Amino acid sequence: MKNIKYSYRSFLMAFILPALLFTSCRKEDPLTVDDISGLGGDTWTTTAIDTWLYDSLTVPYNIATKYKWDQSELAYDKTIVPPDEEKIVPVMRTIKKVWIDTYVAEGGDLFFKKYCPKFFVLAGSASWNLDGSITLGTAEGGRKVVIYQLNEFKNKSMAGYKASDSAIAKQMFHVIEHEFTHILDQTIRRPVEFDAVCAGFYTSDWINTFDAEAHKDGFITAYALSKPAEDWAEMVSVMLIEGRAGFNALVNSISETSVRGTTADEAKAKLRLKESLVVNYFKQAWNIDFYSLQSRTRQAIVKELY
């Protein structure tokens, strides 16, 4: 079973300085993990949350959602807190509007039911990695998706919402669009021409690159530098989340030659070529008008966040 880990560095920078204020102590004795079941997630009475999830996701799309504590679903070596129950329905309702409803409208009900992941696991906090990156979502074999940071989620219908709160919600949408793109790519592979656009530029050192620098070499995000499959998933997810105007603004903002010698015109051309390959792929492989899907997705996000 293939595990896909989706991490961000640039998103991390807003959190890294506060984190450095904390100190740690060294323990000589090895840590052990005990069974800590019995925290309320083993058995429970069906609530309004469970009813909504069942009626809105399980019945129409066969998607199950686990939000109660289950240590077997998350990494033992990470400090991760459970989600606040009051966030479950708002998060999943928003995900339905932004991701499910838009794909169903463009690709059809049968298409979505066949390829969507069937199991979501929800976590309240993010998952921090030893290399300094932050994992915002994981996917396993096209079946299970873990979404983190639910406790930070807000949309404009929630009390106290401010514009800066949109970042967390957009990252959730980004993760889901990214992981669903992997599923589609693993079913009908992306065009081979895509991998050649930035051949020779992929690197495992992406974590030390800012998005703005990645743009100068024709990459939509720094994470896209990691490998062609991630570049593809990043292109699709960013194009959907930011919309056509947002993507155009990003491309047009490139004005300098990169440290690797890529000129601004070359970087723009690479991103435009990748865009055309994405659009053609969705039409040829799935009979989906990508620009229409992009418009629907962005409109749904605007309604939720702006």
Secondary structure, DSSP 8 states (H G I E B T S, - for coil): --EEEEEESGGGHHHHHHHHT------SS---------SS-SS----HHHHHHIIIIIHHH--EEE-S--GGGS-TTS------HHHHHHHHHHHIIIIIHHHHHHH-HHHHHHHS-SEEEE-SS-EE-TTS-EEEEEEETTTEEEE--GGG---TTSTT--GGGHHHHHHHHHHHHHHHHHHHHHHS---HHHHHHTTT---GGGGG--HHHHHTTT-SSSGGGG-HHHHHHHHHHHHHHHHHHHHHHHHHT--S--TTS--HHHHHHHHHHHHHHHHHHHHHHH---HHHHHHHHHHHHHHHH-
